[in-house]
Amino acid sequence: MSEDFARFDLEVEIRDSESRKPWPSGKHSKTLVKKDSLQVVLFTMESGSAIKEHSSQGSITVQVLRGEILFHAQDQDHSLRAGEMLVLGPSIKHAVECVGDAAFLLTIS
């Protein structure tokens, strides 16, 4: 990425992640952008894999590109499918479980 401009073909990035299987933890992440106030991470996950409960200092968005994930926050489960996006404020504990193979973008600002 140059200092002020980046372009990504997310389908190519997902295929590249899938070509790296097997993933020891059932998931793979790749940071696409990391700047002072912005981070964008592509996650690809296999069915049944999970990201344990944690929080972020910044606000986040989770945009599902493929498949379905179960996003747990504030004692509620949110089923997110391809084409759906969730926004979460800073410091809120959350966890992710993969329902079938999935890919999603995590943006932290």
WONOR-V757239 format. One line per field, one symbol per residue. ss: DSSP state (2 for helix, 1 for strand, 0 for the rest). Layout:
ss->???
This chain:
ss->0000000002222222220000000011111111100111111110000111110000011111111111111001111110001111000001111111111111110
